[in-house]
Amino acid sequence: MNIDRIRAAAERLNGHVRTTPLLHNEALDAIAGRRVWVKAECLQHTGSFKFRGGWSAVSALSSEVRKRGVIAFSSGNHAQGVARAARAHGAPCVIIMPADAPAVKIANTRALGAEVVLYDRATEDRDAIGASLSAERGLTLVKPFDEPEVIAGQGTCGLEIATQAAAQGITKADVLICCGGGGLTSGIALALEADAPALTARPVEPEGFDDVTRSLASGQRQRNAAMTGSICDAIVTPTPGELTFPIMQRLCGAGLVVTETEVKAAIRAAFDHLRIVVEPGGAVALAAALFHPNEITGEDVIVVTTGGNVDAAFFANVLTESA
Amino acid sequence: MNIDRIRAAAERLNGHVRTTPLLHNEALDAIAGRRVWVKAECLQHTGSFKFRGGWSAVSALSSEVRKRGVIAFSSGNHAQGVARAARAHGAPCVIIMPADAPAVKIANTRALGAEVVLYDRATEDRDAIGASLSAERGLTLVKPFDEPEVIAGQGTCGLEIATQAAAQGITKADVLICCGGGGLTSGIALALEADAPALTARPVEPEGFDDVTRSLASGQRQRNAAMTGSICDAIVTPTPGELTFPIMQRLCGAGLVVTETEVKAAIRAAFDHLRIVVEPGGAVALAAALFHPNEITGEDVIVVTTGGNVDAAFFANVLTESA
């Protein structure tokens, strides 16, 4: 994995990806005690950054391999990213999703033309299901994060951040990234190393699911005790990736860990002040920026709100609880 | 009023206004039966297009006049736009707001440093209050729509639409605009006339408050029977402006009128598919695009979602009702 692969992915994504805005609002600055810049990937096609990696991976296949089809497993955002990319390339697409994923994610994935296969997150092994279906139909598996072309695609978000930060005169800052397996975090870290070396990528995770933070602290890949029980479904992964962890270890600052209460308050703040819809797993970085000021350095902080695919009932509850 | 004044406003706004994205989503296309392009002005500074007109008006004043201060009356969005522009220019700012405006708008206006004076929308005359305060303190009144520099500022949104539509290869389309007094609609219409003459500006209003639609149909400025009773508080105005109406009459297509049920469904669709927060008055144009397909022509339709300043409790109710 290197910057050339990210730049190549950026070329393939050009004209297909949305350059998401870097939003700013004084009310958030007042809460955080520094300037907060929000890279709104919830406004990306399919509602999350995952479209970048999906397009990168699907577009990198040979046409012969691609026409047999692709398969992916995902709590929903990777699913939609791959499904939309596959459809645009005319490739069949199978998505393996946990049965407890938000209904909106399952519905949206089907609406994007994918065949959805559901599994039980607590008792079934999604990797085994994926491998078996891949072999049976000749599908190419697009892993959610531990795959070079996916990391390269997510890294294009980092290229945009480097350009947009420079345009705002931001020379030095922490870049907080909602982190599951580390595909986005490692991709952004590589892009910043090349194009904005004074910006430091830092992963953010929810309490109880802080495998990356603990892994960075200990120097060894750690596992989470549970795979369910978080509102941040999009970023619950068992352990950092084999490919992503060494990159994060080399380039990232320390991880940050936020509570579910902080996540909900961040969703509410994004609603009130930025008028964007952020899902829980996409709000942990903003939560860290707003509510963990002493763990961050510098006058500016950049956060990536990674996704917006949240069930309406949950979102309504967050608004009502915090009213 | 002419295009040169809009281009001059664009120069003063350059570096201060946010170029809002033109969003697109296939699920909305499926509902509408044509491609839907959403100019997301709810992502503008202060959460609505009104920042454009506010900045344009405040920046056009001489420094001597400006330092005595400005005053504006508004249901909230114009208030915030003028307040933020005034603060950035170091000008004192008084805002006269209806006492029944959404709490979030009152709070945000105060947070932007303005002195807020509340009045009763049913019994008091905001114009009289404004004129008296202006005279007393030497403040310059910034009218919400019937003011050339405000129309010019709103028109910069039309310049962006022309550029963004061309980039998407959209050569001919209706441009649906949420319409109160007609400042945005007339400004966009003038910009399109110059830069994209095959795009047609059309005002959209809520049922019962369709003064502009009836005025265009009859050729005479009509009045609304009521000034309260709509969820679309941002665009409830008594009658089209003296300056804006002749422009709309010369350049706009027929108005469209939508129901409150359609407005709520449009808010929900924007939540589900675009991950943006749109207020009722900012959703009427999207409602027309989605639910009045037979009143629109062409393969593409462009809508301006003009604002996102909505109370959380109302928004939660919309999500819950439509679940």
Interface residues (C-beta under 8 A of the other chain):
Chain A: R18 T20 P21 L23 N25 E26 A27 A30 C42 L43 H45 G47 V104 N108 A111 L112 R268 F271 D272 L274 R275 I276 V277 V278 G308 N309 A312 A313 F315 A316 N317 L319 T320 S322 A323
Chain B: R18 T20 P21 L23 N25 E26 A27 A30 C42 L43 H45 G47 V104 N108 A111 L112 R268 F271 D272 L274 R275 I276 V277 V278 G308 N309 A312 A313 F315 A316 N317 L319 T320 S322 A323
